[in-house]
Amino acid sequence: MSKTEHLTERRLADAWAELQNHADQGKALEADAYRLAFSDPEFLLRRETRGIRFQLEMLKPDLDQAEQGIENTVVVFGSARFPSLETAQAALQAAQTGTDASALALAQRQMRNAHYYEQARLFARLVAGYSANRPCDEQLFIATGGGPGIMEAANRGAHEMGAMSVGLNIALTHEQQPNPYITPSLSFKFHYFALRKMHFMMRAKALVAFPGGFGTLDELFEVITLVQTGKARPVPIVLFGTDYWKRLVNMDVMVEEGAISAADLELFSYVDEPLEAWDVISNFYGL
């Protein structure tokens, strides 16, 4: 490192050390015109600097993933509310010993939905197993929204195989913590949904959508729209859980009413087993 580079890094470190010192001493940080712009939170959080914050949320996860060799991902979406089998079993056992009918009904539903958690976990293991001995540029890494439920299941499956996986978490009013199975250096937090969704697509070689709620639907249909309109390259889009998806959305109605073409239904596939989901992806790419 040259002397000039060392001095520059020292000044950057000193600027951030000033902020840390205030935090450590519990002092409120007051506006300071003399503070360097990049280390001035009041300045960076102004409405006028939103564009800078967009750029930072774009750059940070991109650079970090590139440096760690994350080139190709399989994105897994799904409900944050579906528990693991062990959690569901414990809840059911507790409910069965009580007299609350609504608690029992909830526990029974959780047991039913825990099936999807386990299937997402197994699917991620298949992806990680394929990639284990592949060259770096051929490896596929699991990427999720970084939260609990189906997201946790997919990160967990990769973790169990010793593979790295990505979590793209989002700051919400009801605080959502990253699940413990994400590779720590690949656990990112976003403020803007738009930037988070962009990162899902930047490296995605496939999308697997498990049953979920509004967030899952938002992410799924954005991807379908991007591929349909040619704004994103074609990738396998897999809807896991045929009964759930066909009960939730009758895609045929859009064809019957002329809202989409019959060919648009070929943009996605329905599956019910982890190996089926993997076969859709492997057949698409000839793996």
N, C-alpha and C positions, 0 to 999 in steps of 0.2 A: 504494500500500500504506500502510495506517495505521501509526502508530508502534507501536500495540499488536500488530498482526499481525507487524511486523518483529521485535519483541522475542521473541514466541512462537517464530517460526521460528529465531531465533538460538539460543534455548535448546535447541530440538530438535537443531540442528546441533551445538551444543557437546556434547550428550550422546553423539551418535554419533562425534564427533571423539575423545572420550576412548577409545572402544573401538578406533578406528582407530590411535590412538597406541600402544596396547598391542600391537596386531598388528604395526605397523611396527618396534617395538623388540624383537619376539620374546618379549614377556613373557606368561607364563600369566595368564589372566584369573581372578582369585580372586573368590569370592562377596563381595558388598558390599551390605549392607542399605540403605545410603544411596543407591545408584544408582537413578535413575528406573526405574520398573517396565518401561516399554516399551523401554528400552535395556539391560535386564538379561537376557543370554542364559540364565543359569542358571535364572532365573525362567520365561522363556518356553518353555524346553525341559522343564519339569517335567511329570509325567504329568497333574497337575491342570489345567494350562493347555492341554491338547490341544484343547479346544473353541475357544479363542482362535486356535490355529493353523489349525484348520478354517476359521474365519471369514476369516482372512487369506488363505488359499489360494483361498477363494471370491472375495474382493473384489479382490485385486490384478489378476489377469488380466481380470476383468470390467470394472473401471474403465479399465484401459489400452486394452482393445479398444474400448470405447465412445468414449473420447477420440479414437481414431484412425479412427473411422467404420466399424468392423467390425461390421456388423449381421447379415449373412447369410453362412453358410459352407457349403461342400461338404466334408464330412469324408472323407478317404481313409485307410483302414486297409490293412495288409498287412505282409508279412514284412520284418523288419529285415535278413534274411540274403541277399536277392536282390540281386546286384550290377548295376552298370551294364554296358552292352554292352562299353564299352572296357576295363573292369576284367576282365570275363569273357574277352574275347578275349586279353588279355595273359596271364591265368592258363592258358588253354588252350594257348597257344603255348609257354609255359614247360614245361607238363606233357608236351607232345608231344616235347620234346627230351630228356626223362628216361626212366627205366625203371620208375618207380613206378606200377603199375597202379591203385592206389587213388587216387593224386593225379590221374591222368588221368580216372578215372571222376567224381571230384568236379568237375574242371574242365569236363567235358562236361555235368554236371548244372547247373552255374552258367551255362553258355552257354544252356541251355534256359530257365532261370528268368530270365535277363536280358531275355527277351522281355517279361515282366510289368513289369520296371522301365521299359522303353521305352514300353510302353502306358500306364502310369500317368503318365509324363512328358507324353505326347501328350494324354491326357485333361485334365490340368491346363492345358495350353495352350488347349484348347477353352473351358474355363471362364473363363480369364483373357481370352481373345479376346472372348467374349460380353460380359464386364463392362467392357471397356476404355472404351466410350463411353456407358455407362449412368449414369443419375442415381445418386447415392450410395446411396439407399435401395433400389435395384434391383440393386446390384452383388453378385456372389457371390465369396467369397474362399476359396481352398483352405486347409484346416486339416488338420494331420496330428499324429501323435505326436512329431514333431520329430526322430526318429532317422534311421538310415541305411536302405538298401534302398528299399522301395516308398515309404516316407515321404519320403526324400530325393528320389526321382524326382518326386513330386507337387510338392513345394516348388520343385524345380529347374525344372519346366515353367512354373510361375507366374512364377518369377524371370526366365526367359528372355523372357517376354512383358512384362516391366517391371511386373508386378503384385505387390502386397503378398501375403504369405501367413503363416499362423499355424503355430507349432510348440508343442505342449504336451508337453514332455519330462518324464521321470520319473527321479528319483534311484534308481539300482539298485546292487546290490553290485558287479556288473561295470559299471563306470562307462560310462554312455551319454552321449555328447556330442551336442549339437544339430548337425544337418547345416548346411553353410555357406550354404544357399539360403533359409533362413527370413529374413524381414524382422527385423533385429536387435531392433527395439522391440516385436516380437510373438513373441519367443522366450521362453517361460516354462518354469520348472522346478517340478515338483511333488514332494511327498513322499508324498501320499496318492493311491492309485489312484482311490478313490471320488470325490474332488473333481475329479481330472483327467477322469474319464468324465462327470461332470456338466457340465463345461465343453464337452466334445465336443457334447453335446446342446443346450446352451443357445441356440446360434445356428445349429444345423444345419438346412439346408433339404434336405439329401440326404446319404446315406451310401453310399460306394462301397467295398466290401470286396474287395481283391485277395487272392490266395492268401497264407496266413500260418499261424502256429502258434497256440499256446495264447492268447497275448495278443489276436490278431486274433479268435479264436473267442469269447473272453470279451467283447470289445467289441461284436462283431456280435450275439451272442445277447442281450446286455443291451438293445441298441437294439430288436431284434425284440420282446422281452418288453415293453418300455415301450410300444411302439406297440400291440401286441396287447391289452394290458390297459387301454389308454386313459390311461396315465400320461404319455404324450408324444403330441404331435399327429402325425398321419400324415405321413410323409415318404417319398420314394422310397428304397428300400433295394436296392442293386444289387450282385449277386454277380458279380464279374468273373472269368471263367475257368470256363466251364460244366463242363468235364471234371474239373477239380480239385475243385470244390465238390460235384458229384454223386458222385464217387468217395469223397470224405471223409465226407459226411453224406447219408444216404438219408432225405430229409424225408418221402417217401411212407410209410415204415414208421410214422411217428407218426400219420398219418391212418388207416392200416389198423388200428392198435391203439387208435384212439380217443383218443390223447393230445392231439391237436389236431384242429381241424375242417378240412375241405377248403378252406374260405375263407381259412384262415390262410396257405395257400401263395401267396395273392395279395399278401401283405405284401411280397414281394421278387421281384426279376426276375434272370434269368441273362443275361449278355451276354459277348461275346468280342472286341468292338472298341471303341475309345474313343468313336467317334461313336454307337454303339448305347447306351453308357452315358449320353452327353449327351442322346440322344433320349428316353430314359426320363425324365430330369429335366425336359427342356423340355416334353414332352407332359403331364407331371403338372401343371405350372404354367401351361401354355398360353403359353410364351415365344415 
